[in-house]
């Protein structure tokens, strides 16, 4: 995984966003994993809660990576931010972030195959 930082810009503030293993773990805890999260937002009626969750998780991770001691945004503040920026722009930024953060199979560093040990 690459600690790639992108930004959501609402015209007044730039919010760093990052997609790392920490964000994937948060998605797993909340939704059962990235694939299940994608299925919630990639439908005729996307889950706005799932979208807000991802935006909040990626902003918090971006702030942590940059060591910004910013106050955490509430879920309502995240919703207002998405409204200011626009759902389409936020969605494209998040998906571009995921795409650039996940290396292609041939680029994976330190890949250690998982092996089961016999007991």
N, C-alpha and C positions, 0 to 999 in steps of 0.2 A: 504494500500500500504506500501511496505517496502522500505526504502531508502537503497537499496543494491547497493554497488559500485563494478563494475568490471572494467577491464582495457583492452584497446586496446594497444598492444605493437608492435611497428614497428622495434624493435631492437635498436633504439636510445632513444626513448622516450616512456613513458607509459602515455596514456591518460585515465583519469577516465571517466567512462560512468555510467549513472544512468537513470532509467525509473521511473518517478513519474507522479503525476497528472499534473504537469506543462508541461511535454513532451506530455502527452495525449491531453492537451489543445492546444498545438502548432500543433499537428497532426489534431485535429478537425478544427482549423482555416485554415490550409493549404489544407487538403484533405477530410474533412468531418468526420473524426474519424479513429480509429485504424482499424476497419474492412475494410474500403475503402482503407486505406493505404496498408494493407496486400494484398488486391485484385490486387493492382498495381504492387506489387513486386513478387507475387506468380503466375507468368504466363510464357509463353514461351519467351516473350520479356519483362523482368522486367523494371520498370521505374528507371533508374539510378538517376534521379533527386530526386525521392522519397527516395531512399536508402541514398543518400548524405544528404538529409534533416534530416532523422532520426539519422544518425551518428553525424551530427552537433548538433542537439538538445540534444542528450544524453551526448555528451562531455561537452557542455555548462552547462547542469544540474549537471553533475559530478563535474565540476570545481566549480560551485556555492556552492554545498553541502560541498565541502572540503575547501571552502574559498580561492581557488587559484586565484590569480590576474593575470592569464595568459592572453595573448592576444588572442582574438577570432580568430579562424581559418576561412579563407575565404572558399567559396564553392570550389574553385580550389584547395586549400590546403587540404580540406577534400577528394577530388577526388584523389589527389596524395597519401594521407595516405591510402586510401582504396586500391589503386594499390600496394603500398609497402607491406601491410599486406596480401592482397588477399581477393577477394570477398567472397569466401567460409568461411574463418575464421571470417571475419567481420560479415557476416550473422549469423553464428552460435553463436557468442558472443552476438549479439543484441537479437536474439530469446531466448537465455538462460537468458539474463538479463530480458526480458519481463516476461518469465515464472517464474523466482524467485521473481520478483517484485510484481506480481499480486497474492495475496493469494487465496487459494481455498475458496469456499463459507463458509465452516465450520470454517475457520480461521479468517473471517472478524471481525475486531474490530469496536466498535462504530457504528454498522450498525443500521441506523434509517430508517424505511420504509418511502418512500415518500408518502405523502397523499395530495390529492387535497382538498383545502378548498372551500366550496360553497360560492358563492357571492350572 
